[in-house]
């Protein structure tokens, strides 16, 4: 049985689009885990961030880059979140990230899995 939880999509959108690492980090549980798969980090060796400190460091790094971010097609259903994040570096390089996440009863992300592709 799943439980419908309340998740702050507006805060997620503001955090992503305003490159506000603090706002995004506030959406994660203290013991959250973020798993990222991309060209350099394949499924058998993904990049993993455990805990708010590691996740925060990663988010601050991404938010400091000269690029735009747009939240697209977010969906919250029961205790799950899914969204696409479209990014563009100043040099025109495009990045697309598709993510799913588990959300706890407090509306915080406990586990996120993201797959990212970059234009060449």
N, C-alpha and C positions, 0 to 999 in steps of 0.2 A: 504494500500500500504506500502511495506517495502522499506527501503533504504539500499543499499550496503555501508558498512562502512569499513574502514581500521583498522584492529586490529593487534598489534605487537605480533604474535605467537612466534617469536624468543625470545623476551623479556620474555614472559610467560615461555617458556621452560628453558631459562637460570635461571630465578628466582626460578622456582620449583626445577630444578635439582642441582643448586648451593646453594640452601637453602638461597637465597638472598631476605629477606623480603622487603627491600627497592625497589628492582626492581619490585617485584610483586605488592607492594602497589602503585607504580606509574601508574599501569594499571587501578586503580579504581577512579571513580569520587568522588568528595568531599562528596557528599550526598549518596554514594552507600550503599547498604544493602546486607549482606551475611546471608543466612539462611542455617543452617546445621541440618540434621536429621541423627541420629545414634541410637544405642541400648539404650543409656541413655537419648537421646533427641528425642522422637518419633514425628511423624507428628503433633499430637495435642499439643505438647509443644516443638517446635524446639528451638535450640540455635540461637539467632539472634544478629548480630553485625551491628550497624548502624553508618555510618560515617567513615571517614578515620582513625580517632584516634583509635576507637574500633577495626576496621579491622586490622590496623597496629599492635596493641598490640597482637591480635590473631596470625597474621602471624609471628611475632617475636618469640612468644612462640613455635609455630610449628617448625620453622626453627632452634631453639636452641636445639631441641631433637636429640639424637644420632640415626639417621635413614637416609636412602636413599630415594629419591623421583624420580620418572620417569613420565614424561608426555607421555601419550599414546593416539593415535587416536584423535587429536584435529581437530575440524571442525569449520570453520567460514562461516556462510551463512547469507546474508542480515545483519540484526542487531542482530544476535545471535551467541553464542559461546557454544560449547559442548566439553568436554574432560574427559578423565579418568586419574587419578593419582594413580600410584601403589607405595606403600611405604613398607619399611621393616626396623624394628627396629633391633638394634645390637643383641638382644636376639632371633631373627628369627621371631618375630611376624609380620604378614603381614597385611597391611591395603589397602583397595581399596576404592577410592572415585570417584564417577561419578557426574559431575557438568554440569549445564547449566547456561548461563548468558545472560542478555540483554546488548547490547553495544550501546552507544550513538553516535551521529554524529562525535564526537571528537575521537572515538575509545576507549573510556573508559567504563569499566564495571559499570553499574548502579545498577544491581540486580543479585545476584548469588544464586542458590539453589543447595546444595550438599547433596548427600546421601552417607554415609560412613559405611563400614563393616569391622570388625576386626576379625582376626583369633583367635580362643580360645586356 
